[in-house]
Amino acid sequence: MRRTRYHTVTELEDQVLIDRCLAGQTEAFGLLVQRYQHRLYGTLVHVVGSRELARDIAQDAFLLAFEKLASFRGTSAFYSWLFRIALNAASSAHRKSPRAKQSLDALRERTGEEPTDNRASAAPEHGLEVSDRQRLVRNALAELPEEFRTALVLKELEQLKYEEIAEILNIPVGTVRSRIHRGREELRAKLLPVLKSEQ
């Protein structure tokens, strides 16, 4: 049974597009893709540590979401439902083709692109220092166990509430809090020696 109250205008707009798609206007799903493709891809890059793999998983997730759209019940936000599908696709891809964790330095060398934090804004004279720090954080994040990394990315980058993360990961809120706490502690432990050596 679909919910009748929506927490945000975006959720209501999403539901209208979903209803239109289910009624045969499949182009409405394209609008959902446009709305969420960059957000999903950007988050997946941090979760899986590879632009190429994140792109493949995002495409698979949208395809699966389209195929399963009739099963969307509206008990969660569409993006939460979509991200859960993406995480399942990521787990499936990892089982089929386990890859060694790539450092972001190796990724940059292979693609010729510097991964960036789109939300960072620094004065030009501080750009190099900020870029180095971002690289250190990204590398340390990539070394965390997947369960901690995913919870941290959803909390810190996606800025989701604990309850939303619990829903996406299908775990209790207490477990989410524990993973985020432990993830922050491990991240701090990895970064502290490096940051001290810079002083």
JOBEL-V707255 format. One record per residue. N is the residue number from 0. SS is DSSP state (hx for helix, st for strand, lp for the rest). NEAR is the number of other ideal C-beta (glycine too) atoms within 12 Angstrom. Layout:
BEGIN
{{N/SS/NEAR} {N/SS/NEAR}}
END
This chain:
BEGIN
{{0/lp/6} {1/lp/20} {2/lp/16} {3/lp/12} {4/lp/11} {5/lp/20} {6/lp/20} {7/lp/15} {8/hx/11} {9/hx/19} {10/hx/26} {11/hx/20} {12/hx/21} {13/hx/34} {14/hx/31} {15/hx/21} {16/hx/30} {17/hx/34} {18/hx/22} {19/hx/20} {20/hx/27} {21/hx/22} {22/lp/15} {23/lp/10} {24/lp/16} {25/lp/18} {26/hx/15} {27/hx/24} {28/hx/31} {29/hx/17} {30/hx/20} {31/hx/36} {32/hx/29} {33/hx/15} {34/hx/23} {35/hx/33} {36/hx/26} {37/hx/16} {38/hx/31} {39/hx/40} {40/hx/30} {41/hx/26} {42/hx/37} {43/hx/40} {44/hx/37} {45/hx/40} {46/hx/41} {47/hx/39} {48/lp/35} {49/lp/33} {50/hx/28} {51/hx/22} {52/hx/30} {53/hx/34} {54/hx/25} {55/hx/26} {56/hx/37} {57/hx/36} {58/hx/23} {59/hx/28} {60/hx/39} {61/hx/32} {62/hx/19} {63/hx/25} {64/hx/35} {65/hx/26} {66/hx/16} {67/lp/23} {68/hx/30} {69/hx/15} {70/hx/17} {71/lp/32} {72/lp/18} {73/lp/26} {74/lp/20} {75/lp/30} {76/lp/34} {77/hx/42} {78/hx/33} {79/hx/37} {80/hx/33} {81/hx/39} {82/hx/39} {83/hx/33} {84/hx/35} {85/hx/43} {86/hx/38} {87/hx/23} {88/hx/32} {89/hx/37} {90/hx/24} {91/hx/19} {92/hx/27} {93/hx/22} {94/hx/11} {95/hx/14} {96/lp/16} {97/lp/13} {98/lp/18} {99/lp/12} {100/lp/22} {101/lp/25} {102/lp/21} {103/hx/32} {104/hx/18} {105/hx/18} {106/hx/28} {107/hx/22} {108/hx/13} {109/hx/15} {110/hx/18} {111/lp/9} {112/lp/14} {113/lp/20} {114/lp/32} {115/lp/21} {116/lp/22} {117/lp/15} {118/lp/13} {119/lp/20} {120/lp/11} {121/lp/17} {122/lp/10} {123/hx/10} {124/hx/8} {125/hx/14} {126/hx/16} {127/hx/14} {128/hx/17} {129/hx/20} {130/hx/21} {131/hx/19} {132/hx/21} {133/hx/27} {134/hx/26} {135/hx/26} {136/hx/31} {137/hx/34} {138/hx/28} {139/hx/31} {140/hx/37} {141/hx/32} {142/hx/25} {143/lp/33} {144/lp/17} {145/hx/25} {146/hx/24} {147/hx/33} {148/hx/39} {149/hx/37} {150/hx/39} {151/hx/38} {152/hx/41} {153/hx/38} {154/hx/30} {155/hx/24} {156/hx/26} {157/lp/27} {158/lp/15} {159/lp/29} {160/lp/20} {161/hx/24} {162/hx/21} {163/hx/26} {164/hx/38} {165/hx/26} {166/hx/24} {167/hx/35} {168/hx/36} {169/lp/21} {170/lp/23} {171/lp/15} {172/hx/21} {173/hx/14} {174/hx/19} {175/hx/30} {176/hx/21} {177/hx/21} {178/hx/32} {179/hx/32} {180/hx/19} {181/hx/21} {182/hx/31} {183/hx/24} {184/hx/18} {185/hx/23} {186/hx/32} {187/hx/21} {188/hx/18} {189/hx/23} {190/hx/25} {191/hx/16} {192/hx/13} {193/hx/20} {194/hx/18} {195/hx/10} {196/hx/9} {197/hx/12} {198/lp/7}}
END
